[in-house]
Amino acid sequence: MPKGMLLKSDGFASNISDPDGQLTLEKFCAERGIPYAHTGIPVRLDTFTAYGLTFQERMVPELEEKMVVGIERSSQGYLVRLDDAEQFQVRSVVLAVGITHFEHVPENLAHLPADFFSHSARHHEVEQFRDRNVVVIGGGASALDWAGLLYEAGVKVQLVARQTALKFHGKPSDKKRSWFDRVKHPQTGLGPGWRSSFYADTPGAFHYLPENLRLKIVGRALGPSGGWFIRDTVMNHVPQLLGQTPQRAEVRNGQVRLHLRGQDGAAREVVADHIIAATGYKVDLERLTFLSSEIRSKLRSVAHTPVLSSSCESSMPGLYFVGIAAANSFGPVMRFAFGADFAARTVAKAVPRSLSRKLVQIPAPEVVSTSK
């Protein structure tokens, strides 16, 4: 997320989970004198970042910032290797990698050099694009925010999307909601309505839906849409090429030429200095290369995502997944910070139980000597 971006999640839905609610976003903002409201005041990225760092310092001061470069099966469970050559044995591993590793870019554009093409996750500043001609591909929150921020920074920007119309969340009303409205459209961490309430508040029940239904819901629910606060900037100032699908692109004479095809079959070409693909994320277990090939091959999966038990445990005993990787098991809420509370409480209960299970010894691989 680039500097200046606002969170689409409301204030009340942007809390980091702790057992007793000691440090909610509201309490943090009160401490710092930062304007806050459950709804109506967008949460700034720098506010949320500062909140996250403060939360870590107070709640998890023992955090070690090290890179895991390898996880493999061992006789004691799992062997974890770090980039500083340290390694240790553990019984359980919780993979909370978020969207890391899962950047999705159109295959027909992935060959472009990094100077001319990048995923939106690769950038944290818009200033580097000043005085350049930029095309943003996508119709979701990331694409709309990037397009709006680039425009506000004085960048010449165009938005290309397959959708024929852009969608934005509605601005929260200042009026107090009536009892009838609250019952008919309950406010939830994923937006108003009973369907959103089911996704947000009962991920454990969602897990028991038939697998095909779960996959269909996760694929369609809470589709691409922008925050209400960016709507006017995008709609009034950013040129849009909607209903257009990228076909191919090539670099010529120091610029990238993007070939599009409209829904009516008409072709067109757009020339830019750089293309930003704000095209989201797709979970694929094969991209978690720090997991050994043995683990990845033995994990039970569906649609390239892990099949999980009701406790977030995979088919490999002691290996847990939370976050977006768990969405096909527990629903759309796992794609949002709001889902962290369910995930944290579920795993915190499950791990002690798993540690009490009898450890199945895994025989060490046989060593065959080739010496004479």
C-alpha positions as CSV (number, residue, x, y, z in Angstrom):
1,M,0.0,0.0,0.0
2,P,1.5,3.4,-1.0
3,K,1.8,6.3,1.4
4,G,-1.4,8.4,1.5
5,M,-3.7,5.4,1.1
6,L,-6.8,5.0,3.3
7,L,-8.1,1.7,4.6
8,K,-11.4,0.6,3.1
9,S,-12.2,-1.1,6.4
10,D,-14.1,1.0,9.0
11,G,-12.4,1.9,12.2
12,F,-14.3,-0.7,14.3
13,A,-13.3,-3.4,11.8
14,S,-9.6,-2.6,11.8
15,N,-8.7,-3.8,15.3
16,I,-5.8,-6.2,15.8
17,S,-6.9,-9.1,18.0
18,D,-5.8,-9.5,21.6
19,P,-7.6,-11.6,24.2
20,D,-9.0,-8.8,26.3
21,G,-9.3,-6.0,23.8
22,Q,-6.6,-4.0,25.6
23,L,-5.4,-2.1,22.6
24,T,-8.1,-1.5,20.0
25,L,-7.6,1.1,17.2
26,E,-10.0,3.4,19.1
27,K,-7.9,3.3,22.2
28,F,-4.7,3.8,20.3
29,C,-6.1,6.8,18.4
30,A,-7.3,8.3,21.8
31,E,-3.8,8.0,23.2
32,R,-2.3,9.8,20.2
33,G,-5.1,12.4,19.7
34,I,-5.9,11.0,16.2
35,P,-9.5,11.6,15.0
36,Y,-11.4,8.3,15.1
37,A,-15.0,7.0,14.5
38,H,-16.4,3.5,14.2
39,T,-17.6,4.6,10.8
40,G,-17.4,7.7,8.7
41,I,-13.7,8.6,9.3
42,P,-11.4,6.6,7.0
43,V,-8.4,5.0,8.7
44,R,-5.1,6.4,7.3
45,L,-2.4,3.9,6.4
46,D,0.2,5.7,8.5
47,T,-2.2,5.5,11.5
48,F,-2.8,1.8,11.0
49,T,0.9,1.2,10.6
50,A,1.8,3.0,13.8
51,Y,-1.0,1.1,15.6
52,G,0.4,-2.2,14.4
53,L,3.9,-1.4,15.5
54,T,2.7,-0.2,18.9
55,F,0.5,-3.3,19.3
56,Q,3.6,-5.5,18.6
57,E,5.8,-3.6,21.1
58,R,3.2,-3.9,23.9
59,M,1.6,-7.3,23.2
60,V,4.4,-9.3,21.5
61,P,7.7,-7.7,22.7
62,E,9.5,-11.0,22.2
63,L,9.0,-10.9,18.4
64,E,12.1,-11.9,16.4
65,E,12.3,-10.5,12.9
66,K,14.0,-13.2,10.9
67,M,13.4,-14.8,7.5
68,V,12.3,-18.4,7.4
69,V,14.0,-20.0,4.4
70,G,13.0,-23.6,4.9
71,I,10.4,-25.8,6.7
72,E,10.6,-29.6,6.3
73,R,9.4,-32.7,8.1
74,S,11.5,-34.1,10.9
75,S,11.3,-36.9,13.5
76,Q,10.1,-34.3,16.0
77,G,7.6,-32.6,13.7
78,Y,9.1,-29.9,11.7
79,L,12.6,-28.5,11.1
80,V,12.6,-24.7,10.6
81,R,15.7,-23.0,9.0
82,L,16.3,-19.3,9.2
83,D,18.4,-17.1,6.9
84,D,21.1,-16.6,9.5
85,A,21.7,-20.4,9.5
86,E,19.8,-21.0,12.8
87,Q,17.6,-24.0,12.8
88,F,15.3,-25.7,15.3
89,Q,12.7,-28.4,15.8
90,V,9.1,-27.6,16.5
91,R,5.9,-29.6,16.9
92,S,3.6,-27.0,15.3
93,V,3.9,-24.2,12.7
94,V,1.3,-21.5,12.0
95,L,1.6,-20.0,8.5
96,A,0.3,-16.4,8.7
97,V,2.0,-15.1,5.6
98,G,-0.9,-12.9,4.4
99,I,-0.8,-11.9,0.8
100,T,3.0,-12.3,0.6
101,H,4.0,-14.7,-2.2
102,F,0.6,-14.5,-3.9
103,E,0.9,-11.5,-6.2
104,H,-1.1,-12.2,-9.3
105,V,-0.3,-10.7,-12.7
106,P,-1.7,-11.5,-16.1
107,E,0.4,-14.2,-17.8
108,N,0.5,-12.3,-21.1
109,L,2.2,-9.3,-19.4
110,A,4.5,-11.1,-17.0
111,H,7.4,-11.1,-19.4
112,L,7.7,-7.3,-19.4
113,P,10.9,-5.9,-17.8
114,A,10.6,-4.5,-14.3
115,D,11.3,-1.0,-15.5
116,F,8.1,-1.0,-17.5
117,F,5.8,-3.3,-15.5
118,S,5.2,-4.2,-11.9
119,H,2.6,-5.4,-9.4
120,S,1.1,-2.7,-7.2
121,A,2.5,-4.5,-4.1
122,R,6.0,-3.6,-5.2
123,H,5.6,0.1,-4.6
124,H,5.2,2.2,-1.4
125,E,5.6,5.6,-3.0
126,V,3.8,7.4,-5.8
127,E,6.5,10.1,-6.1
128,Q,8.8,7.8,-8.3
129,F,6.1,8.1,-11.1
130,R,6.0,11.9,-11.2
131,D,6.4,13.2,-14.7
132,R,5.7,9.8,-16.1
133,N,2.8,8.3,-18.1
134,V,1.3,5.4,-16.1
135,V,-1.4,2.9,-16.8
136,V,-3.1,1.1,-13.8
137,I,-4.8,-2.2,-14.6
138,G,-7.6,-3.4,-12.3
139,G,-11.0,-2.4,-11.0
140,G,-10.7,-3.2,-7.3
141,A,-9.7,-1.0,-4.3
142,S,-6.0,-1.2,-4.9
143,A,-6.3,-0.1,-8.5
144,L,-8.7,2.7,-7.7
145,D,-6.6,4.0,-4.8
146,W,-3.5,3.9,-6.9
147,A,-5.1,5.7,-9.8
148,G,-6.5,8.4,-7.4
149,L,-3.2,8.9,-5.6
150,L,-1.2,9.1,-8.8
151,Y,-3.6,11.7,-10.1
152,E,-3.3,13.7,-6.9
153,A,0.5,13.5,-7.2
154,G,0.4,15.1,-10.7
155,V,1.0,11.9,-12.6
156,K,-0.6,11.4,-16.0
157,V,-2.5,8.2,-15.3
158,Q,-5.1,6.0,-17.1
159,L,-7.2,3.2,-15.6
160,V,-7.8,0.0,-17.6
161,A,-10.4,-2.5,-16.3
162,R,-12.3,-5.5,-17.6
163,Q,-15.4,-4.3,-15.7
164,T,-17.8,-2.1,-17.7
165,A,-18.6,-0.1,-14.6
166,L,-16.6,0.7,-11.4
167,K,-18.1,0.0,-8.0
168,F,-17.6,1.9,-4.8
169,H,-18.8,1.5,-1.2
170,G,-21.5,3.9,-0.2
171,K,-20.5,6.7,2.2
172,P,-21.8,6.1,5.7
173,S,-24.7,8.2,6.7
174,D,-24.4,10.7,9.6
175,K,-28.0,9.9,10.6
176,K,-28.6,7.5,13.4
177,R,-29.9,4.2,12.0
178,S,-33.4,3.1,13.0
179,W,-34.1,-0.1,14.8
180,F,-35.7,-1.5,11.6
181,D,-32.7,-0.6,9.5
182,R,-30.3,-2.2,12.0
183,V,-32.3,-5.4,11.9
184,K,-32.8,-5.4,8.1
185,H,-29.2,-4.4,7.3
186,P,-27.0,-5.2,10.3
187,Q,-23.6,-3.5,10.3
188,T,-20.7,-6.0,10.2
189,G,-17.0,-5.9,9.8
190,L,-17.5,-6.7,6.1
191,G,-20.3,-4.3,5.4
192,P,-24.0,-4.2,6.0
193,G,-26.5,-7.0,5.4
194,W,-27.3,-10.5,6.7
195,R,-25.1,-12.2,4.1
196,S,-22.1,-10.1,5.2
197,S,-23.0,-10.8,8.8
198,F,-22.8,-14.6,8.1
199,Y,-19.4,-14.2,6.5
200,A,-18.0,-11.9,9.1
201,D,-19.4,-13.4,12.3
202,T,-19.7,-17.2,11.7
203,P,-16.6,-18.4,9.8
204,G,-16.8,-21.6,11.8
205,A,-20.2,-22.3,10.4
206,F,-19.1,-21.3,6.9
207,H,-16.6,-24.2,7.2
208,Y,-19.4,-26.7,7.2
209,L,-20.9,-25.6,4.0
210,P,-20.4,-28.0,1.0
211,E,-16.9,-27.5,-0.5
212,N,-18.3,-26.5,-4.0
213,L,-20.5,-23.9,-2.4
214,R,-17.7,-22.4,-0.3
215,L,-15.5,-22.1,-3.3
216,K,-18.2,-20.4,-5.3
217,I,-19.0,-17.9,-2.5
218,V,-15.3,-17.0,-1.9
219,G,-14.9,-16.5,-5.7
220,R,-17.8,-14.1,-6.0
221,A,-18.5,-12.5,-2.6
222,L,-17.2,-9.0,-1.8
223,G,-15.9,-8.5,-5.3
224,P,-13.8,-5.5,-6.6
225,S,-14.9,-2.2,-5.3
226,G,-13.3,1.0,-4.0
227,G,-13.7,3.1,-0.9
228,W,-16.3,5.9,-0.9
229,F,-13.5,8.4,-0.2
230,I,-11.7,7.9,-3.5
231,R,-14.8,7.9,-5.7
232,D,-14.9,11.6,-6.7
233,T,-11.2,11.7,-7.6
234,V,-11.4,8.6,-9.8
235,M,-14.7,9.4,-11.4
236,N,-14.1,13.0,-12.1
237,H,-10.4,13.1,-12.9
238,V,-8.9,9.8,-14.0
239,P,-9.4,8.7,-17.6
240,Q,-10.9,5.2,-17.8
241,L,-10.8,2.5,-20.4
242,L,-13.5,0.1,-19.1
243,G,-14.6,-3.2,-20.6
244,Q,-11.1,-3.7,-21.9
245,T,-9.0,-6.9,-21.5
246,P,-5.2,-6.7,-21.9
247,Q,-4.1,-9.0,-24.8
248,R,-0.4,-8.4,-25.0
249,A,2.3,-5.8,-24.6
250,E,5.8,-5.0,-25.8
251,V,8.5,-2.4,-25.1
252,R,9.4,-0.2,-28.0
253,N,11.4,3.0,-28.2
254,G,11.6,3.3,-24.4
255,Q,7.8,2.9,-23.8
256,V,5.5,0.0,-23.2
257,R,2.7,-0.6,-25.7
258,L,-0.4,-2.3,-24.2
259,H,-2.8,-3.9,-26.6
260,L,-6.4,-4.2,-25.4
261,R,-9.6,-5.8,-26.7
262,G,-13.0,-4.5,-25.8
263,Q,-16.1,-6.5,-25.1
264,D,-17.3,-5.5,-28.6
265,G,-14.2,-7.1,-30.1
266,A,-12.6,-3.8,-31.0
267,A,-8.8,-3.5,-30.5
268,R,-6.9,-0.5,-29.2
269,E,-3.4,0.4,-28.1
270,V,-2.3,2.4,-25.1
271,V,1.3,3.7,-24.8
272,A,2.8,4.4,-21.3
273,D,6.1,4.7,-19.5
274,H,5.0,2.1,-16.9
275,I,2.2,-0.3,-16.2
276,I,1.0,-1.0,-12.7
277,A,-0.9,-4.3,-12.4
278,A,-3.2,-3.8,-9.4
279,T,-4.6,-7.2,-10.2
280,G,-4.9,-8.7,-6.7
281,Y,-3.6,-12.0,-5.3
282,K,-4.2,-15.7,-5.9
283,V,-3.2,-18.3,-3.4
284,D,-1.1,-21.1,-4.8
285,L,0.7,-23.5,-2.4
286,E,3.4,-24.1,-4.9
287,R,4.5,-20.5,-4.4
288,L,5.4,-21.2,-0.8
289,T,8.8,-22.4,-1.8
290,F,10.1,-22.3,1.8
291,L,7.9,-25.3,2.4
292,S,9.8,-28.4,1.3
293,S,8.6,-30.1,-1.9
294,E,7.6,-33.1,0.3
295,I,5.3,-31.0,2.4
296,R,3.8,-29.3,-0.6
297,S,3.2,-32.5,-2.4
298,K,1.5,-34.2,0.6
299,L,-0.7,-31.3,1.5
300,R,-4.3,-32.0,0.7
301,S,-5.5,-29.0,-1.4
302,V,-8.4,-27.7,-3.5
303,A,-8.0,-24.9,-6.1
304,H,-4.3,-24.6,-5.1
305,T,-5.3,-23.8,-1.5
306,P,-4.9,-26.0,1.6
307,V,-7.9,-28.0,2.8
308,L,-8.2,-27.2,6.5
309,S,-10.0,-28.7,9.5
310,S,-12.3,-26.6,11.7
311,S,-9.2,-25.7,13.7
312,C,-7.3,-24.3,10.7
313,E,-5.0,-27.4,10.7
314,S,-4.0,-28.8,7.3
315,S,-3.7,-32.4,6.4
316,M,-0.1,-32.3,7.7
317,P,-0.5,-32.6,11.5
318,G,0.7,-29.5,13.3
319,L,0.8,-27.3,10.2
320,Y,-1.8,-24.5,10.3
321,F,-2.9,-21.8,7.8
322,V,-4.6,-18.5,8.5
323,G,-5.3,-15.4,6.5
324,I,-6.1,-15.4,2.8
325,A,-4.8,-19.0,2.4
326,A,-7.7,-20.1,4.7
327,A,-10.4,-18.3,2.8
328,N,-11.7,-21.3,0.9
329,S,-12.2,-23.0,4.2
330,F,-13.6,-20.2,6.3
331,G,-15.0,-17.7,3.9
332,P,-14.3,-14.1,2.6
333,V,-13.6,-12.7,6.1
334,M,-10.2,-14.4,6.1
335,R,-9.1,-11.9,3.4
336,F,-9.5,-9.0,5.9
337,A,-8.0,-7.9,9.1
338,F,-11.4,-8.4,10.7
339,G,-10.9,-12.1,10.3
340,A,-7.8,-12.2,12.4
341,D,-9.7,-12.4,15.7
342,F,-11.4,-15.7,14.6
343,A,-8.2,-17.1,13.3
344,A,-6.1,-16.2,16.4
345,R,-8.6,-17.6,18.9
346,T,-9.2,-20.8,16.9
347,V,-5.5,-21.6,16.5
348,A,-4.7,-20.6,20.1
349,K,-7.2,-23.2,21.3
350,A,-6.1,-25.8,18.7
351,V,-2.3,-25.8,19.1
352,P,-2.2,-26.9,22.8
353,R,-4.6,-29.8,21.9
354,S,-2.4,-30.8,19.0
355,L,0.7,-30.8,21.3
356,S,-1.0,-33.2,23.6
357,R,-1.4,-35.7,20.8
358,K,0.9,-38.6,20.8
359,L,3.8,-37.8,18.5
360,V,4.2,-40.2,15.6
361,Q,7.9,-40.8,15.1
362,I,9.0,-40.3,11.5
363,P,11.9,-42.6,10.7
364,A,15.1,-40.9,9.6
365,P,16.0,-41.5,5.9
366,E,18.2,-44.5,5.4
367,V,21.8,-43.5,4.7
368,V,23.6,-45.7,2.1
369,S,27.3,-45.5,2.1
370,T,29.0,-45.4,-1.3
371,S,32.6,-45.5,0.0
372,K,34.8,-48.4,-0.8
